[in-house]
Amino acid sequence: MSREQKRFILSNIVILGLVSFFMDIGTEMVYPILPLYLTSVLGATPAIIGVIQGIAESLASVLKLFPVSSLISTTIRSNLRSTDISRHFSTR
């Protein structure tokens, strides 16, 4: 592999890392504000907020057990090895 190819791959890894970092920051900023928005703007009760959070947590747990993306890619037969490898390491 040439030096230019290594530099290209390294720059892509850095860019993907930065994108992931800023997505995590955005998620962590919005998550605490969501209940305030639901109660003040939409008029939701605390019980409704609890149901919404319960559904979100249970859905996240179920999707960790049964990765839908692998099922879809296997069904379509367009497996992307890099995606499968990164998903494997990110869930461990």
C-alpha positions in Angstrom: 0.0 0.0 0.0 1.4 3.4 -1.0 1.9 6.3 1.4 -0.9 8.2 -0.3 -3.4 5.4 0.2 -2.5 5.1 3.9 -3.0 8.8 4.3 -6.4 8.6 2.6 -7.5 5.7 4.8 -6.2 7.5 7.9 -8.1 10.7 7.0 -11.3 8.8 6.4 -10.9 7.1 9.8 -10.4 10.5 11.5 -13.4 12.0 9.7 -15.6 9.1 10.7 -14.4 9.4 14.3 -15.2 13.1 14.4 -18.7 12.5 12.9 -19.4 9.8 15.5 -18.1 12.1 18.3 -20.3 15.0 17.3 -23.4 12.7 16.8 -22.8 11.4 20.4 -22.5 15.0 21.7 -25.8 16.0 19.9 -27.6 13.0 21.3 -26.4 13.6 24.8 -27.5 17.3 24.6 -31.0 16.5 23.3 -31.8 13.6 25.5 -32.1 15.5 28.8 -34.1 18.3 27.1 -36.7 16.0 25.5 -38.9 15.5 28.6 -39.0 19.3 29.2 -40.1 19.8 25.6 -42.7 17.1 25.8 -44.3 18.6 29.0 -44.1 22.3 28.2 -44.8 22.4 24.4 -46.8 19.2 23.8 -48.5 19.0 27.2 -47.5 15.4 28.0 -47.9 14.1 31.5 -45.2 12.4 33.4 -46.9 9.0 32.8 -46.7 9.5 29.1 -43.1 10.5 29.3 -42.4 7.3 31.3 -44.1 5.2 28.7 -42.1 6.9 25.9 -38.9 6.3 27.7 -39.8 2.7 28.5 -40.6 1.9 24.9 -37.3 3.5 23.8 -35.2 1.6 26.3 -36.9 -1.8 25.6 -36.6 -1.2 21.8 -32.9 -0.5 22.2 -32.5 -3.6 24.3 -34.3 -5.8 21.8 -32.3 -4.4 18.8 -29.1 -5.2 20.7 -30.2 -8.8 20.9 -31.5 -9.1 17.4 -29.5 -6.8 15.0 -31.9 -5.9 12.3 -29.2 -4.4 10.0 -27.5 -7.8 9.7 -30.8 -9.5 8.9 -31.6 -6.9 6.2 -28.2 -7.1 4.6 -28.3 -10.9 4.6 -31.7 -10.8 3.0 -30.7 -8.3 0.3 -27.4 -10.2 -0.2 -25.4 -7.0 -0.1 -23.2 -7.6 2.8 -20.7 -4.9 3.6 -17.8 -6.5 5.5 -16.5 -3.2 6.9 -19.9 -2.5 8.4 -20.3 -5.9 9.9 -16.8 -5.7 11.4 -17.3 -2.2 12.9 -20.7 -3.3 14.3 -19.1 -6.3 15.8 -16.5 -4.3 17.6 -18.8 -1.5 18.7 -21.2 -3.9 20.5 -18.6 -5.7 22.4 
